Amino acid sequence: MLLRIFPVVRFAVGFLSKIFGGSQPPSSPVEGGVRLARRSAGFSHFTRTILCPDGQKVLDLGPTSSSNINFITGLGHKIYNEDVLIAATDSRLLIPGPEEGSTVVDVERFLAEDLQYESESFDAVLLWDVCDYLPESLVKPVVERIYQITKPRGSLLAFFHTRDAGPETPYFRYHIKSEDMVELQQGPHFKLQRVFQNRHVEKLFHDFASLKFFIGRENMREVLLLR
Amino acid sequence: MDNYRADVAHIGKSVIIKGELSGSEDLYLDGEVEGSIDLKKNNLAIGPNGRVRANVYAREVVIHGQVNGNVTAVDKIDLKKSAQLIGDIKAQRIAIEDGAFFKGSVDICKGEPKAEAVGQAAHAVAAATPAPSVPAAAAPPLIEKK
């Protein structure tokens, strides 16, 4: 009898909880060192682009992750790591802005010091959700530089928040868990700068040959681009 | 890290060395080195105060401080959470703690990696601009740059 009633009670509690704004089961990643695994269709497709041959060059533009290094090198590739967001928020890049007391990022200096690789160096680039957190003036130049250093037919994986994401949306580090799973770990505090519409994403990456959207979880969209 | 301090050579945090540093015993380095470090089959630990602007070759390298240069280890490279490494890594195994800053490339070698150009690249490192006080930027181009 109890077994029969239990699903009904559970459904009723869930239904009432939804109506009266009760909290949902914890599905959002937890703060601190805890990692929460998420299936990622975008990453799954990205992985397929780099499965073979060995010896490809992959650039990871997120925070350093030993999981990512192990995964990429485990495929027989060489990984390059550059935390673009840390570099972009370096206070030494700030110069006086047009208004008194304001500051802006020195784009020329950033590009002279960061993302400095030979043209068409990389077979694949992991951009994660960096674009959402970059200072406005750096978004376009960074994407242009990435295009320049990616090989023709090279792939790029980027994540973008949907418009449901609020300004206090935490910044996450992405750790590769398997060919179709990534783990999210709350990282240092960076403020979400903007939310791109799909057409903004298409415009931003208009130089790339193809672009494919995937619906992700946690108010995210995943985009796989081919140069 | 304490294991290193017990019976290894120790370079204190007030010591500054410019030139070629080589030896055949384990070394704990908490000072500054500019040039090259070649310990062949011995271990190197760079303490939290360590500031290295050199290419490094050792059996196992543990980094707590700042390194600006390429690091090659016969066995393992271990970047602790306070580590800041700008340069390329070559080793059979690597471990990177959350919070460590790393900018460069990673080569996992199946066999023993060669001590390529430790002395040779020292000139390039020595000629480079001073290490940044913040991890991000102003790093000398050590990885396949333009």
Chai-1 contact restraints between the chains, C-beta under 6 A:
chainA,res_idxA,chainB,res_idxB,connection_type,confidence,min_distance_angstrom,max_distance_angstrom,comment,restraint_id
A,T64,B,I96,contact,1.0,0.0,6.0,A-B,restraint_1
A,T64,B,A100,contact,1.0,0.0,6.0,A-B,restraint_2
A,T64,B,F102,contact,1.0,0.0,6.0,A-B,restraint_3
A,S66,B,I96,contact,1.0,0.0,6.0,A-B,restraint_4
A,I69,B,V106,contact,1.0,0.0,6.0,A-B,restraint_5
A,T73,B,I108,contact,1.0,0.0,6.0,A-B,restraint_6
A,K78,B,S105,contact,1.0,0.0,6.0,A-B,restraint_7
A,I79,B,V106,contact,1.0,0.0,6.0,A-B,restraint_8
A,Y80,B,S105,contact,1.0,0.0,6.0,A-B,restraint_9
A,N81,B,F102,contact,1.0,0.0,6.0,A-B,restraint_10
A,E82,B,K103,contact,1.0,0.0,6.0,A-B,restraint_11
A,I86,B,A136,contact,1.0,0.0,6.0,A-B,restraint_12
A,A87,B,A136,contact,1.0,0.0,6.0,A-B,restraint_13
A,A87,B,A137,contact,1.0,0.0,6.0,A-B,restraint_14
A,D90,B,V134,contact,1.0,0.0,6.0,A-B,restraint_15
A,D90,B,A136,contact,1.0,0.0,6.0,A-B,restraint_16
A,D90,B,A137,contact,1.0,0.0,6.0,A-B,restraint_17
A,E113,B,A137,contact,1.0,0.0,6.0,A-B,restraint_18
A,E113,B,A138,contact,1.0,0.0,6.0,A-B,restraint_19
A,Q116,B,P141,contact,1.0,0.0,6.0,A-B,restraint_20
A,Q116,B,K145,contact,1.0,0.0,6.0,A-B,restraint_21
A,Q116,B,K146,contact,1.0,0.0,6.0,A-B,restraint_22
A,E118,B,K146,contact,1.0,0.0,6.0,A-B,restraint_23
